[in-house]
Amino acid sequence: MTKKQITASLSAIALLALTTQGQTANAKKKEKCYAIVKAGQNDCATNTTSCSGSAKKNAQKDAFIFVPKGLCTKIVGGSLTNTIKKNK
């Protein structure tokens, strides 16, 4: 490898490490907020589905989105917990 290739590789590794660290720090500043999601706009799985964007109705009790910490309880209908028991 040339000196230029080594420098580029090390720069890419450093950038990747900083990006990953930033995402982890940002995730800690967010919380799941249930029952406020618009149909098809949820961030992740619900009790009955396994992917994001699968909420079938507005304000579905087991669908959530990530919001900044402390905001969920200020939103009408927002809940920090899933109030529907998961099907087994």
C-alpha positions, -999 to 999 in steps of 0.1 A, spaced: 0 0 0 11 35 -7 13 62 19 -17 79 3 -38 47 6 -28 41 42 -37 77 51 -71 74 33 -78 41 51 -70 55 85 -91 86 78 -121 64 69 -117 43 101 -116 74 122 -146 89 105 -166 56 110 -157 55 147 -168 91 152 -201 85 134 -209 54 154 -201 72 187 -224 101 177 -253 78 169 -250 60 202 -250 94 221 -280 106 201 -299 74 208 -295 79 246 -313 113 242 -344 97 228 -373 76 242 -400 54 228 -434 72 227 -464 49 223 -499 57 210 -492 89 191 -481 75 158 -499 82 126 -509 51 106 -479 38 87 -454 61 104 -442 40 134 -404 36 139 -403 -1 147 -423 -33 152 -456 -35 170 -471 -65 189 -486 -79 157 -460 -68 131 -422 -70 127 -413 -39 108 -414 -1 108 -442 17 90 -467 -10 97 -491 7 121 -526 1 107 -543 30 124 -536 64 140 -527 63 177 -523 26 177 -515 17 213 -486 -7 206 -469 15 179 -442 39 188 -419 66 175 -386 79 190 -389 114 204 -365 135 224 -364 125 261 -390 142 282 -413 151 253 -436 121 252 -454 128 284 -461 163 272 -480 150 241 -517 143 245 -521 105 244 -484 99 246 -472 69 268 -438 57 277 -451 21 280 -469 -3 256 -503 -8 271 -512 -38 250 -498 -72 260 -478 -89 234 -493 -119 217 -474 -152 221 
